[in-house]
Amino acid sequence: MFSPMPQPSTVPSGVVESMFHRLVSRRARVREVEPVGDAFRLITLVGEDLENRRWVPGDMIQIGFAGLAGRAYTPLSFDPRTGTTTFLGYVHGHGIASSWLASATIGEQLFLVGPRSALDLDAVNRPMIFFGDETSLGTAAAIRATPGGMREVAFSFEVESAEASRVALERIGVMSGVTLTTREPEDRHLDRIESDLTRALRAAPQTRCIFTGKASSIQRLYKAVRRAGISAKQVTNVAYWEPGRKGFSGVQR
C-alpha cells in the first residue's frame, strides 16, 4: 500500500518565525529610548545574551522584525560586561524600521543577530575622511572607541536637514571636523562634496577614506578619488542602502 501523502504544515507562521529567531538570534530588551529631535532615536538595549560578546568598533547588530525582516545598526558603544549596547536610529518615512523607532518602548523585548563584522574601524589609519549620511552617524560616533579616537578624522555628510543632523551629531559627540551638505535635486550637492574631497586628498594623498550610506553616492565618490590618484587600498566602501533596493547587509532605513 502507498503511504498517505503528507499533509501541509498547519504550524502558524508566527510560531515558525519565533522558532527561527530563538535558534539564530539573541534576546535583548529596550532599556532607554531618547528622542533626538524629530528625526532620530537613541536606543539602548540590554540583555544577558549580549554579555561576553566580542565587539569591534564598526560591527553591526541586526534587529529582527515581523516576517523575519531585519534592519542593521552600528552601535555607538557595546559593553560586553553588562550586555549593553546603544545605537542611533534614523526615523525616515514609513518603513518597518522607522515605524518601530518612532514607537519603541522601554521594556520591549527584541531578537537580534550580532555583533557581526561589517567595518573594522580599528584597522583604519589616520588621517581619515569619513563620508556618509543620516544612516552613518552612529558609525561615525563609533570611531571614538578606536585606539586613535577622533584624532585626524574629517567628517562629510549628505543630509536632508543640516539642523536635525547637527543636533544628532552633537548629542552623540561628533562635533569637530564636520561638514554637512544638504541634498539637492539630481544629486547636485555631490558636486561640492566631490570637489572638496578631491582637493583634500591632493593636499594629503596618504589619507584613508571610508565611504558609507547611499550606494550611488559611494560609487560616484569612489570613482572621483580613484581619478585623483588615490589607491583602491586607501578606500573602504560600505553601502547601507539605495532607493528601491533590498538585500544590503547594512540596511538601516
C-alpha positions in Angstrom: 0.0 0.0 0.0 1.0 3.5 -0.7 1.6 5.7 2.3 -0.7 8.7 2.5 0.6 11.9 1.2 2.0 14.2 3.9 -0.3 17.0 4.8 0.7 20.6 4.6 2.1 22.0 7.8 -0.5 23.8 9.9 2.0 25.5 12.2 1.2 29.2 12.2 3.8 31.4 10.5 4.3 33.4 13.7 5.3 30.2 15.5 7.8 29.4 12.8 9.3 32.9 13.0 9.5 32.6 16.7 11.4 29.3 16.5 13.7 30.7 13.9 14.5 33.7 16.0 15.2 31.6 19.0 17.6 29.4 17.1 19.8 32.1 15.4 19.2 35.3 17.4 20.0 36.8 20.8 17.4 38.3 23.1 17.6 41.8 24.5 15.2 44.4 25.8 14.9 48.1 25.3 16.3 49.9 28.3 16.2 53.5 27.1 14.6 55.4 24.3 15.7 59.0 23.8 14.2 61.2 21.0 16.9 63.3 19.4 14.8 65.9 17.6 12.1 64.5 15.4 14.4 62.5 13.0 16.5 60.4 15.3 16.1 58.0 18.3 18.9 56.9 20.6 18.2 53.4 21.7 19.9 51.4 24.5 19.5 47.6 24.6 20.4 45.3 27.4 20.4 41.5 27.8 22.3 38.5 29.2 22.7 37.2 25.6 24.8 40.2 24.8 27.3 39.6 27.7 30.8 38.5 26.9 30.4 39.1 23.2 33.3 40.4 21.2 32.7 43.8 19.6 34.9 45.8 17.2 34.0 49.5 16.5 32.2 49.3 13.2 30.5 46.0 13.8 26.7 45.8 13.3 23.7 44.4 15.1 20.7 43.3 13.1 17.3 43.6 14.7 14.6 41.2 13.6 11.0 42.4 12.9 7.8 40.6 11.9 8.1 38.4 8.9 11.8 37.8 9.5 12.7 41.2 8.1 15.8 42.7 9.7 17.5 46.1 9.9 21.1 46.6 10.9 22.5 49.4 13.0 26.1 50.2 14.0 26.4 50.6 17.8 28.0 53.7 19.2 29.1 51.6 22.0 29.0 48.0 23.2 29.7 46.9 26.8 30.2 43.1 26.9 30.5 43.2 30.7 26.9 44.4 31.2 25.4 43.2 27.9 24.5 46.8 27.0 24.7 48.5 23.6 23.5 51.9 22.2 22.7 52.9 18.7 21.3 55.9 16.8 18.3 55.2 14.5 17.1 57.4 11.7 13.3 57.9 11.5 12.5 58.4 7.9 9.3 57.5 6.0 7.0 54.7 7.0 9.2 51.6 6.6 9.3 48.9 9.2 12.4 50.2 10.9 11.3 53.8 11.0 7.9 52.8 12.4 9.5 50.7 15.1 11.9 53.5 16.0 9.1 56.0 16.3 7.1 53.8 18.7 9.8 51.8 20.6 9.0 51.5 24.3 11.1 50.8 27.4 11.0 47.1 28.3 10.1 45.9 24.8 11.7 42.5 24.0 13.7 42.1 20.8 15.6 39.5 18.9 18.9 40.5 17.2 21.8 39.0 15.5 25.4 40.1 16.2 27.6 41.9 16.8 28.8 40.8 13.4 31.6 42.1 11.2 30.9 45.0 8.8 33.6 47.6 9.0 36.7 47.3 11.1 37.3 50.9 12.2 40.2 49.8 14.4 42.2 49.0 11.3 41.9 52.4 9.6 44.9 54.6 9.9 45.0 58.4 10.2 44.4 60.8 8.7 40.9 59.7 7.7 38.0 61.2 5.7 34.6 59.6 6.6 31.7 60.2 4.3 28.1 59.1 4.9 24.5 60.3 5.5 21.9 60.1 8.3 22.3 56.3 8.4 26.0 56.7 9.1 26.0 58.9 12.1 26.3 56.0 14.6 29.2 54.6 12.6 30.9 57.9 12.8 30.5 58.0 16.6 31.9 54.5 16.9 35.2 55.9 15.7 35.7 57.3 19.2 36.1 53.8 20.6 39.1 53.1 18.3 42.7 53.4 19.6 43.1 56.6 17.5 39.8 58.1 18.7 38.7 61.1 16.7 42.2 62.3 16.0 42.8 63.4 12.4 39.3 62.5 11.2 37.3 64.7 8.9 33.5 64.0 8.5 31.4 64.8 5.5 27.6 64.0 5.4 24.9 64.4 2.8 21.6 65.1 4.7 18.0 66.2 4.3 18.2 68.6 7.2 21.5 70.0 8.3 20.0 71.3 11.6 18.4 67.9 12.5 21.7 66.1 11.7 23.7 68.7 13.6 21.6 68.2 16.7 22.1 64.4 16.5 25.8 64.6 15.9 26.2 66.9 18.9 24.2 64.5 21.1 26.5 61.6 20.2 29.7 63.6 20.5 30.7 64.1 16.9 31.3 67.9 16.8 34.6 68.7 15.3 35.7 68.4 11.7 32.2 68.0 10.4 30.8 69.3 7.1 27.0 68.9 6.5 25.8 69.3 2.9 22.1 69.5 2.2 20.8 67.2 -0.6 19.7 68.9 -3.8 17.7 67.6 -6.8 19.5 65.3 -9.2 22.3 65.0 -6.5 23.8 68.3 -7.5 25.1 68.7 -3.9 27.6 65.9 -4.7 29.5 68.2 -7.0 30.6 70.2 -4.0 31.3 67.1 -1.9 33.4 65.6 -4.7 35.3 68.8 -5.2 36.1 69.3 -1.5 37.1 65.6 -1.2 39.5 65.5 -4.1 41.0 68.8 -3.0 41.7 67.4 0.4 43.2 64.2 -0.9 45.5 66.0 -3.3 46.8 68.0 -0.3 47.2 64.9 1.8 47.4 61.9 -0.6 48.1 59.4 2.3 44.6 60.0 3.7 42.4 56.9 4.2 38.7 57.2 3.1 35.7 55.4 4.5 32.5 55.8 2.4 29.2 54.7 3.9 25.5 55.3 3.3 23.8 55.5 -0.1 25.3 53.2 -2.7 25.1 55.5 -5.6 26.8 58.3 -3.7 29.6 56.0 -2.6 30.1 54.8 -6.2 30.4 58.3 -7.5 32.9 59.4 -4.8 34.9 56.3 -5.2 35.4 56.9 -8.9 36.3 60.5 -8.1 39.1 59.6 -5.7 40.5 57.0 -8.0 40.7 59.6 -10.8 42.5 61.8 -8.3 45.2 59.1 -8.0 44.1 57.5 -4.7 44.9 53.8 -4.4 41.9 51.4 -4.0 43.6 50.1 -0.9 43.1 53.5 0.7 39.3 53.4 0.3 36.8 51.3 2.2 33.2 51.2 0.9 30.2 50.0 2.9 26.8 50.7 1.3 23.9 50.8 3.7 21.0 51.5 1.3 19.8 52.5 -2.1 16.2 53.6 -3.0 14.1 50.8 -4.2 16.6 48.1 -3.4 16.7 45.4 -0.7 19.3 43.0 0.5 22.0 45.3 1.7 23.8 43.7 4.7 23.7 47.0 6.4 20.2 48.4 5.7 19.3 51.0 8.3 16.2 52.5 6.7 
